[in-house]
């Protein structure tokens, strides 16, 4: 069995390395044991290794067998392992003293490494100690965050270094972010529209109620005005009040030298019959209005002087001991009172209801009505007994006005009845109700406007055009507006954190997707390193992978003196050394666009001319250049920067068949005697030299871009050409010693070598007319005679 053949299925070799000396008949330097050897006690290596895997070492005695099969103590198992270690060391010492040619050693180097108890990366059972739970938790947390950091570094590196992944990450992140923002905005817009619609609905609902109730509250004004116009008993009142004497009620509050002259003693000029009649009418009006505790007073103000009031003392609309005493308002001349001139002058030309307030009505320093609206309605076209229409002059303009009908509305009670505060509190909304009083100045043809707040919530000052809506109340009095909204606006609150959340979600999703792409690319890259893309494509389709290559070149190498070197190193050191060396070789494989087939222990196998097909000379050229670079790489490579290693290299060319064998851990394998030829070129090569077959030599002479310096192999003492190869006898081979560009060809690269001899008899003068495929088949023809014994596969 050749160590470089792939797909060995002999059951007796399941646990053993393969002995190249047995197969090739050459010198073996690595000390591998034969796969079919018997140990000193007649036991096969399979039994020995199997017993090792079961936890003990047996020498064939019945007592030992019983101890192995029994469930003995831990100390007995350790004793058996120590025994196995001692025997392996003894065997190893004996092996080194034996002849390396044609002899069978006790164990391979890898079995001996397995016997060693030290130098492994993991701990044995007795090295574990009890660990404090807190130390364990801390270690676990640290490991967790280190793992997270490693994944992040892995992902970031993959995203940055892989253009497809970076593009996919950015496209997906941008798409998710855009879609997320649009979705959030769409929902936010819908919720905003819903809140605005809800605000409009509530505002309209409240506005309709207020409009209806205000109209109901103001209806007594129109009724009173109608009575004045219809009943003659009230027609002469303007003349009566104008003849009433002025009353001295002290000095004005802003100037002690200014007497108060805007009250008249109307009780001296108005008949009691008028007072009685008005009480009768006003009581009926107040009762019909059904505005208990809201409509607190009904008045007449002929010639803008408050004269007749009902009730003069209102106790029915207030809780004891509070009551409304209106006697102080009787005789109040509104046009002459500077505090009331504005509203009086606004009422005269209004032809409609004019409201003032809300004002606080205070009696004896006690607020009887905290918020009072005073509504006035001008009464027009009333004639005196002479048929003349009463007139009032304002700012030089005369109006056919008799005076006013006046009512007092308890605005606080009105709002309590509406439930406006509770309603907006339930909706978590703020509101502001305003009234705009407009006074037209005819002399200047301008309007004097004044806006008054008549109802508001606690945070109404926060309302503005962006976070509120407004509706106009349909009232007969001035312009009433209700503003309704939310302090935080109509935009939903989740919008503030939804956008950052969308960004985080988009990033994480894109990041995870990038991780998947990176893992997929790495997996694909690893898969392509294990077998060609064309073979993978066929496997994906469920097809059988089998390919034929007419002319390829195969590289084989192994480490000289590997057994001795491994015996002086720990198992971990051996593996690190091989990994470092063959990692450098892998870089060279990628550099020369070759295909790495396998590493078997210390052996390294590379294929040129397949699976990426190229001409035979081109494939041989790439393999030869790789071999030269490998030699240079080994010259500069040292184990632990101290120990120098050496390799030997062999090249062989010819046809092969390739395919994938098996479904569990499938492998891309090579089949054909060309593999055996290349392996024997390596096994018969020398330290730090490259030996090639005749066909390879011929291919290299036809290399398209490189001239190779090649020399015939001769015996150092006798000068005889060639080397003895098992199964073929004496074969003519060549050393590859250097290379240069073909354009720089000179005599140094041409050794005046005559045409090489044939593989069977005599020399031929020239190979130029020889079919290389036929030559390769003849070159390996004798190897076929050896197949029944070796059954070589790759």
Secondary structure, 3 states (H helix, E strand, C coil): CCCCCCCCCCHHHCCCCCCHHHHHCCCCCCCCCCCCCECCCCCEHHHHHHHHHCCCCCCCCHHHHHHHHCCCCHHHHHHHHHHHHHHHHHHHHHHHHCCCCCCCCCCCHHHHHHHCCCCCCCCCHHHCCCCCHHHHHHHHHHHHHHHHHHHHHHHHHHHHHCHHHHHHHHHHHHHHHHHHHHHHHHHHHHHHHHHHHHHHHHHHHHHHHHHHHHHHHHHHHHHHHHHHHHCHHHCCHHHHHHCCCECCCCEECCEEEEECCCEECHHHCCCHHHHHHHHHHHHHHHHHHCCCCCEEEEEEEECCECCEEECCEECCCCCCCCCEECHHHCCEECCCCCCCHHHHHHHHCCCCEEEEEEEEEEECCEEEEEEEEEEEEEEECCECCCCCECCEEECCEEECEEEEEEEEEEHHHHHHHHCHHHHHHHCCCEEEEEEEEEEEECCCCEEEEEEEEEEECCCHHHCCCCCEEEEEECCCECEEEEEEECCCCCCCCHHHHHHHHHHHHHHHHHHHHHHHHHHHHHHHHHHHHHCCHHHHHHHHCCCCCEEEEEEEEEEEEEECCHHHHHHCCCHHHHHHHHHHHHHHHHHHHHHCCCEEEEEECCEEEEEECCCCCCCHHHHHHHHHHHHHHHHHHHHCCEECCCEECCEEEEEEEEEEEEEEECCCCCEEEEECHHHHHHHHHHHCCCCCCEEECHHHHHHHHCCCCEEEEEEECECCCCCCECEEECCCEEECCEEEEEEEEHHHCCHHHCCCCCCCECCCCCECCCCCCCCHHHHHHHHCHHHHCCHHHHCCCC
